[in-house]
Amino acid sequence: MASQPSTQSRSTGPTALRNRSTVARARTVLERLRNALLYSSTYLALVAAAEVALVMIVLSLPVNLSPLVVGLVTFAVYVNDRLADLETDAAVAPNRTAFVRRHQRVLYVAGALAYGVAVAVAVTGGPLAFGLTLLPGAFWVLYALDYFAALGSRVRRLKEVLIVNSAVVALAWSVTIVGMPMAFTNAPVTPTAGVLFGYLFLATFVNAEIPNVPDVESDASAGVATLPVVVGVRRTRQSLYGVALLTLGLLAYAFLQGFLSTAATLALAVGIGCLLGTVAFLGRSDAERRLALSAELSRVPALGVLVFITLGI
Amino acid sequence: MIPLTVLKAALICTVAIGMTGGLIAWRERPTPGSVPLAVLLAGQCWWSVTLLFRIDATGIAAKAFWVDVSWVGIAVIPVAWLFFSLEYSGHHEYVQSRYVAVASIVPLCIAVIGATNVAHDLMYVGSTLVDINGVTMLERTPGPWFWIAAGYTYLLGLLGTIPLLELITSDVLAFRAQSVALIVGLVVPWLTNALYLLDALPTYGVDPTPIGFAVSGVAYLGALTRFRLFGTNPAPIRYARRLAFDRMEEGAIVLDSNGYVVELNDRAAAFLRADPNDVLGRAFPDAFPQVAAVVDEPEPTDRMVLREDDGTRAYDVSECSIVDRTGRTIGRSITLHDVSDHLRRQRRLTVLNRVFRHNVRTTTQLILGHAEEIDDDGRVADRIAGHALEIEELSEKVRRAIDLFDRDRTDRRPLSLDSILRDGIASARDARPDVTVDYDGVPSDVYVDGLLTVVFEDLLENAAEHNVDPDPHIRIDVEIETDDDAVRVVVADNGPGIDDEELAVLEEGTETPLRHGSGLGLSLITWGVDIVGGRVEFADADPTGTVVTVHVPIRPRPS
């Protein structure tokens, strides 16, 4: 009996073995690539760059380096956030934490390099672009460090204050994503830009609250006041429906006022549609991590639709 | 003239490198030097950024604005450099908030005066736009504060170099490589700045010093990774050497080349009950007459021992010369090693040896003699004699153990392994005359530690004595491991084997009142092999018995 496996492998021959190992190796490489993309938050950088591209198309801005800058900054900020929250994330995202812990030195250097390059490239966009590039870094410091507590003031970590936590994230990203391409091109502030800012602020707010649903227990024990902790999962879902519908209302108003073209309105509505679909599953699906990912990716179809319509037209 | 695009590209690279390097340095907190380096690179980044904005700005006011605000970054650099250098090289006594504050007064003035120049013209007295190769650039006439800023910056830069030059002469090569990288990082920007001030650089009137800092950034990053700038940090060396000297177990006295006491550590002061303030600076024979008598007039033995008058403490004294790089003797170091406890244990062992060698044996013989006089058909008398013999055997083992420890501290001569094994076989035959021993012999030039006599005597005697087989048999195999310069002796018997509990206690090396071995025999073997730097393994033989494998180093044949 003991000799059976070796007999089998002889009969299938070395070619079969080689093929199998090639497939296995390819699968391993793909898995590693997927882990690196997902756990290092590289995908979030790509999403942010796509959102900047969306803004550029909607505002008809000339091609510039702002998507690169925003992508690099996003990568740097998220890498730093993952590294800072290594201890608290271990319970809720064990695989990601293990990946980050294993590669923390490389990730930090990659994050530092990304931010360094982003700042340098932003300088070519002028003082405003440079200032905007420094903004997420400053927000990150406010968001993740305990400076307020260290100062002995009664201001708690922003991360632990209800709604403010998600609003801070939403504000930083919407300002950066709308402002960066405008700063690079010295574009004037128009109502359309204001609508885009409002759209991204509300959508990012919804995004930021969605991962709080699976984190409800760990957040509650850590004393972090998120919507699901304070009002429960059902009420959270209803509130997020409300915010998403408010965003749709904003789009409708902008369209009626002529601030947005039909193509842009449709594309942005598709993004909110995706987000609503994700919110509908909140508290009703076991794949909560996938819901968070789906919310983060919800503006990508909007860009796809816009590019498709623009090219089609 | 350098093309403007090249100049701008270089400045952009400067920003990227400076920002990345600064963040990496920031990550290394609280490693000495990390925070000042991060601040230095941040200042350099700001300078580069303002230069880029100045080049791109249109109009004299906009260009002048960026020059003015650039002073915020420029002012930070020399202070950060100085404290980086002090912290990194371990001069922590100077890295205190008040010193940082004092060193920052002038830079603060520079930053404020520079940024508000438009109101007072103290930094620049005049500004004009000039056309250089078709590019409109700003030309400014330096004011008094410009030269104050330049002078102060150069002064701090120079002060910061001094601790690093100390490191360059350090004995630790890795740090020397780091220091070279750091000096490159220092020299390049200062040299660039000096050339700019002398109007020797074709850069459209733009100060390219931050580009020099890009080179610094690369040097620092190289030092960060390749030379492990913060991975192996020299900051503790100065303290560690002092700490090791003060806290070492030995007392140490340092004499200069003229025989004066120039240093002694806490332990030496305690040993010799001396107040350092009294003895430092005095001649050695005057400060420590007893020690000087031992050192300067040694007895004709290898060891110098200083005994206190009351006989409670004794010290091994050793002396070594201190030489400088040229090989010249510049002093002596005298060390005192407290051997009082060692000598006390030695005396106790001698007493125990006498007790077991003579007193127990004599008393046992008396018991045996009296037992023979008891007339009860031998029933009680035989039991008394049997127990008396057990006591004698135990005393013999204890005596061997004492012998083992005694030999450990005395000079151990190498002996021929063959003769050791043959003595062991003779002991085994004494203990059990019917035992069969298979032994093919060992080349007579294989020598091992003489202490192993006790080990193999005990091992072979145990193998024979406790063998309950009607046909007791011992096999000895010897294998010389030339690669390791060691020899392996395997002793196999067909006895009852060794109890697992007994082996577990031996492997753990410690005993408790509840878990202990049955006697001394196996412990003697493991202690002895351990003392000579070998190892011993016990295994079960098939079908019964024990296989004991002893690995011991081969010693050179005595001359």
Chai-1 contact restraints between the chains, C-beta under 6 A:
chainA,res_idxA,chainB,res_idxB,connection_type,confidence,min_distance_angstrom,max_distance_angstrom,comment,restraint_id
A,Y108,B,R27,contact,1.0,0.0,6.0,A-B,restraint_1
A,A112,B,T20,contact,1.0,0.0,6.0,A-B,restraint_2
A,A112,B,L23,contact,1.0,0.0,6.0,A-B,restraint_3
A,A112,B,I24,contact,1.0,0.0,6.0,A-B,restraint_4
A,L113,B,T20,contact,1.0,0.0,6.0,A-B,restraint_5
A,G116,B,A16,contact,1.0,0.0,6.0,A-B,restraint_6
A,G116,B,M19,contact,1.0,0.0,6.0,A-B,restraint_7
A,G116,B,T20,contact,1.0,0.0,6.0,A-B,restraint_8
A,V117,B,A16,contact,1.0,0.0,6.0,A-B,restraint_9
A,V119,B,V15,contact,1.0,0.0,6.0,A-B,restraint_10
A,V119,B,M19,contact,1.0,0.0,6.0,A-B,restraint_11
A,A120,B,I12,contact,1.0,0.0,6.0,A-B,restraint_12
A,A120,B,V15,contact,1.0,0.0,6.0,A-B,restraint_13
A,A120,B,A16,contact,1.0,0.0,6.0,A-B,restraint_14
A,V123,B,V15,contact,1.0,0.0,6.0,A-B,restraint_15
A,V123,B,V49,contact,1.0,0.0,6.0,A-B,restraint_16
A,V123,B,L52,contact,1.0,0.0,6.0,A-B,restraint_17
A,P127,B,F53,contact,1.0,0.0,6.0,A-B,restraint_18
